[in-house]
């Protein structure tokens, strides 16, 4: 066998091996290059959507309620991204607020945003949530850098705690200064709303009292009050809160809509599922957009 013949023979062998190996190589590549989706965005009816669609809907709204799971890093990342992108569209028309900041801390919050006090002083005195630095400080600093108004919307927790133990009437005994951090009393509490009605069912018997949904309602009413108070016609108010405060256009949104004004309201809900390819039926319609995160996503706390 000549050198040329031997060379041609080896080339044929290699070609034959490649024919056999190629499918195996492709199969291996497909196994190791599977798209590991960590979240997917759906419309309320369960159709797959996108971040661009969510952004386009939000940029023309009067109010956007971003319902988060407090320990979910994907929700917090998207909150930051949405803040940044909405500011590009709305600039000075954007106002941001959050459940995580209480109304009696508005002064110190403004002092921080205006650069009058340091991060250290703000974090020492503002009764911040334990996960503030990882989850809320990034979009707070973005608002500070871009002079975006930031509103502390929630009732001071001591007053919500009073309602939890003694009911709504206990708030009547507060001073006029204390009442200035709460929605005007009495609030219209409707225990037939499914959000409040189901709350007791979801609690264990040991902690279930008729006052639990009332404490939730005073939070919702107060947040709606400070949102409306700090919103002007033509502005977009972006609000961050736990999903349960705005799901199904209830909670805060119920009190907002009680004003009977024509607002475009967008509700975003964050949920977790084992399989995020489709949305489970019980989650559908809980929001205009639903961010579905894989349930094994790491938590922030």
C-alpha positions, 0 to 999 in steps of 0.5 A, a space after each residue: 500500500 503506497 503512502 498516498 493510499 494509506 493516507 486516503 484510507 486514514 482519512 476515510 476512517 476519520 470521516 466514518 468515525 465523525 459520522 458516528 461521533 457527530 450525533 453523540 457530540 450534538 446530543 452532549 452539547 444539547 444536554 449541557 446547553 439547556 436553557 436554564 430559565 429562572 423566571 418567565 413573565 406571563 399576562 394575567 390570562 396565562 399567555 407568555 409575555 415579555 419584559 418589553 411588553 410589561 415595560 410598555 404597559 407600565 410606562 403609560 400607566 398612572 399607577 404601577 403596583 409591583 407585588 414582590 415576594 420579599 425574599 425573592 432576588 429576581 423580583 428585587 432585580 426587576 424592581 430596580 430595572 423597571 425603575 431605571 427604564 421607567 425613568 428613561 421614559 417618564 423622567 420628572 413624571 416618575 414618583 416611587 414609593 414603597 411599603 417598606 418605608 413608614 410614613 413617619 420616616 418621610 422627613 429623614 427619608 427626604 433628608 437622605 435623598 437630598 444628601 443632608 445626612 449620610 447613609 450611616 445615619 439614615 440606616 441607623 434611624 429609619 427603622 429599615 427592613 433587615 434586607 434593606 441593603 441587599 434588596 431595596 438600597 440599590 433602587 433607593 440610591 438610583 432615586 437619590 442619584 436622579 432626584 426621583 421623589 420617594 414616598 414612605 407610604 406605610 403606616 408606622 408599624 406600632 399603629 398597625 400592631 395596635 389594630 392587630 390586638 385591639 381593632 380599628 377603634 383603638 386608632 381614635 385614641 391617638 393624637 392628631 399628630 399620630 393620625 397624620 401618619 395614617 389614612 383619614 379615619 374611619 377607613 371603609 373596611 369591607 370584610 366581604 372582599 375576598 382578600 380580607 375574608 380569606 386571610 383568616 382561613 389561611 392563618 392557623 387557629 392559634 393566631 387567627 383573630 378578626 383583627 388580622 385583616 383589619 390590621 392589613 386593611 389599615 396598611 392598605 388604606 394608608 398606603 393608598 392615601 399617601 400614594 394619592 396624596 403624592 400623585 399629580 395628574 400626568 405622573 406615574 407612581 411606581 409602588 413596591 409592596 408585598 404581592 398580597 397588598 395588590 393581587 387581584 386589584 384588591 388591597 391598596 388598589 381597592 382603596 385607590 379606586 374608591 376615589 372613583 377617578 379614571 386611572 390606568 393601574 397596572 398590577 404585577 404579581 410575583 410567584 414561584 413554581 417548580 415548572 415555570 413553562 406554564 402558569 398554574 390556573 389558581 395564579 391566573 388573573 392575580 395580576 395584569 402581569 405575573 412574574 413566575 420564578 423557579 421555586 429553587 431560586 435562592 432567597 435573599 434571607 
